[in-house]
Amino acid sequence: MLEFILDRASYWAIIGLMMIGLYISFSAENLIKRLVGLSIFQTTVCLFYVALAKVDGGTAPILLPEDSPYGYAPVMEGTEELTAASGERFAELVHVYSNPLPHVLMLTAIVVGVATLSVGLALIVRIREAYGSIEADELRDMDIEAADAEEAEIARELKGAPA
């Protein structure tokens, strides 16, 4: 059991960071702290996908000369070149390569995360200008007071109107 846990230590660290980010997002009353928690959570999702894509002994997905069918040996005359479209195996690989797709997807997720964070910060600036605070409980109290005042105004108008 201990070996199972220690073999997957990176996953446990990622899960711990993910829970910390989620806790900050849900428990913080300050809107900037909530965005920091959301950013931590998004970052750990990226780390998780990159950790899953790790191949033991794998190298960067750049074809090395040893793996190329024509890397060290010249092309013999009269032989047909194999292409990837032929459906046959292109070459016997000497090296193990990592899959680049998860890494590319996570680069996209990083860009989306930065854009989300910047829009969130811009909204917080506008909220601060409008309300004078970025504390969620103070904003909620101000909204309740405004709604109560609006409701009282409607009730006064209805009382004063002829039936």
C-alpha positions in Angstrom: 0.0 0.0 0.0 2.8 2.4 0.9 4.6 1.6 -2.4 1.4 2.4 -4.3 1.2 5.8 -2.6 4.9 6.6 -3.1 4.9 5.6 -6.7 2.2 8.1 -7.4 3.5 10.9 -5.3 3.2 13.5 -8.1 -0.5 12.7 -8.4 -1.0 13.1 -4.7 0.8 16.5 -4.7 -1.4 17.6 -7.7 -4.5 16.5 -5.9 -3.5 18.3 -2.7 -2.8 21.5 -4.7 -6.1 21.1 -6.5 -8.0 20.8 -3.2 -6.2 23.9 -1.8 -7.2 25.9 -4.9 -10.8 24.7 -4.6 -10.9 25.5 -0.9 -9.6 29.0 -1.5 -12.2 29.6 -4.3 -15.1 28.5 -2.1 -14.1 29.9 1.3 -12.5 33.3 0.5 -14.7 36.3 0.8 -12.2 38.6 -1.0 -12.8 38.4 -4.8 -9.1 38.6 -5.6 -8.4 35.6 -3.3 -11.1 33.7 -5.1 -9.4 34.4 -8.4 -6.1 33.2 -7.0 -7.8 30.0 -5.9 -9.3 29.5 -9.3 -5.9 30.1 -10.9 -4.3 27.5 -8.6 -7.0 25.0 -9.6 -6.5 25.7 -13.3 -2.8 25.3 -13.0 -3.1 22.0 -11.2 -5.4 20.7 -13.9 -2.6 21.5 -16.4 -0.1 19.8 -14.2 -2.3 16.7 -14.0 -2.6 16.3 -17.7 1.1 16.8 -18.3 1.9 14.2 -15.6 -0.5 11.8 -17.3 1.3 12.3 -20.6 4.7 11.5 -19.2 6.2 8.4 -20.8 8.9 6.6 -18.9 12.1 6.8 -20.9 10.4 9.0 -23.5 12.1 11.8 -25.4 10.8 14.9 -27.1 8.7 14.0 -30.1 11.4 15.0 -32.6 12.4 12.2 -35.0 16.0 11.3 -34.3 18.2 10.1 -37.1 18.4 6.6 -35.7 14.7 6.3 -36.1 14.6 7.6 -39.6 14.6 4.8 -42.3 17.2 6.9 -44.2 19.0 8.3 -41.2 22.4 6.7 -41.6 22.1 4.4 -44.6 21.8 5.9 -48.1 18.7 5.1 -50.1 19.3 2.1 -52.3 18.4 2.6 -56.0 15.3 0.7 -57.1 13.6 0.7 -53.7 10.3 2.4 -53.2 10.1 4.9 -50.5 7.6 4.1 -47.7 5.2 6.9 -46.9 3.0 7.4 -43.9 0.0 7.2 -46.1 0.9 3.7 -47.4 -0.5 2.2 -44.2 2.8 0.3 -43.5 5.0 1.0 -40.6 7.3 3.8 -41.6 10.3 2.7 -39.5 11.3 0.6 -36.6 11.8 3.1 -33.7 14.9 2.9 -31.6 13.7 5.6 -29.2 10.5 6.0 -27.2 8.7 9.3 -27.9 6.3 11.3 -25.7 2.9 12.2 -27.0 2.8 15.9 -27.8 -1.0 16.3 -27.9 -1.6 16.7 -24.1 1.2 19.3 -23.9 -0.3 21.2 -26.8 -3.8 21.1 -25.3 -2.4 22.3 -21.9 -0.7 25.3 -23.7 -4.2 26.2 -24.9 -5.6 25.8 -21.4 -2.9 28.1 -20.0 -3.8 30.8 -22.5 -7.5 30.4 -21.6 -6.7 30.5 -17.9 -4.7 33.7 -18.3 -7.5 35.3 -20.3 -10.1 34.2 -17.7 -7.9 35.6 -14.9 -7.5 39.0 -16.7 -11.3 39.3 -17.4 -12.0 38.4 -13.7 -9.5 41.1 -12.5 -11.1 43.6 -14.9 -14.5 42.8 -13.4 -13.2 43.2 -9.9 -11.8 46.6 -10.8 -15.3 47.7 -12.0 -17.0 46.2 -8.9 -14.6 48.1 -6.7 -15.4 51.3 -8.6 -19.2 50.7 -8.3 -19.4 49.4 -4.8 -16.2 50.6 -3.1 -15.4 47.1 -1.8 -14.3 43.7 -3.1 -15.4 41.7 -0.1 -18.3 39.3 -1.1 -20.3 39.6 2.1 -20.2 43.5 1.9 -21.3 43.3 -1.7 -24.1 41.0 -0.8 -25.3 43.3 2.0 -25.2 46.3 -0.3 -27.3 44.4 -2.9 -29.8 43.3 -0.3 -30.2 46.9 1.0 -30.7 48.1 -2.6 -33.3 45.4 -3.3 -35.1 46.2 0.0 -35.1 49.9 -0.8 -36.5 49.2 -4.3 -39.2 47.0 -2.9 -40.2 49.6 -0.4 -40.4 52.2 -3.2 -42.7 50.0 -5.2 -44.9 49.3 -2.2 -45.2 53.1 -1.5 -46.1 53.7 -5.2 -48.8 51.0 -5.0 -50.2 52.4 -1.8 -50.5 55.9 -3.2 -52.0 54.8 -6.5 -55.8 54.9 -6.8 -57.4 51.5 -7.0 
